[in-house]
Amino acid sequence: MTDKGNALRPPRWFEVNRSTLIACLLICLVTYGLSRWVVSPVKICGDSMTPNYDDGQPNYINRLAYISSAPKRGDVVGLRLGSELLLKRVIGLPGERVEFRRDIVVINGQPLDEPYPVRPLLWRLPAVQLGPNDYWVMGDNRISSMLGAVPRDHIVGKVMF
């Protein structure tokens, strides 16, 4: 004689306890939140950051990096320009005067010490006075990447690695 009540129940291996289901849901929500609002993946397209970052190299941007502090000179940041997310290096800070004399970046009349490898700019550009909310950003491959002054609200975050 078979028990009709047991015939309608799913197999025992199929049963999931409530705490496991809640833990899985919580992990999914935290992962989604981190990927959406804290860490953003970005893939480099082109050679504007060569020799330090290669074409096709994946990176991640920490969106919380500048919540309590401002971007610093030398930081590689993610920039939102229209629908694109670009990686560039911060060269000039708000209120500074930025100038290029062949392969030397000059900030407020002083040559900039750049400890990271760069491909130098081969021409001269007139001096630019940055506003109180502007940052001068450009790629490490100065020959093929020239961006210029961008407002602080275009900077999404700092590249993690």
MOZIHU-V443545 format. One line per field, one symbol per residue. ss: DSSP state (H for helix, E for strand, L for the rest). burial: 1 if it has 9 or more other ideal C-beta (glycine too) atoms within 8 Angstrom, else 0. Layout:
BEGIN
ss: ???
burial: ???
END
This chain:
BEGIN
ss: LLLHHHHLLLLHHHLLLHHHHHHHHHHHHHHHHHHHHHEEEEELLLLLLLLLLLLLLEEEEELLLLLLLLLLLLLEEEEEELLEEEEEEEEELLLLEEEEELLEEEELLEELLLLLLLELLLLLEEEEELLLLEEEEELLELLLLLLEEEEHHHEEEEELL
burial: 00000000000000000000100000000000111001111101000111001000001111100100001000111110000011111111110111110101111000010000001110000001010001111111110010101101011111100
END
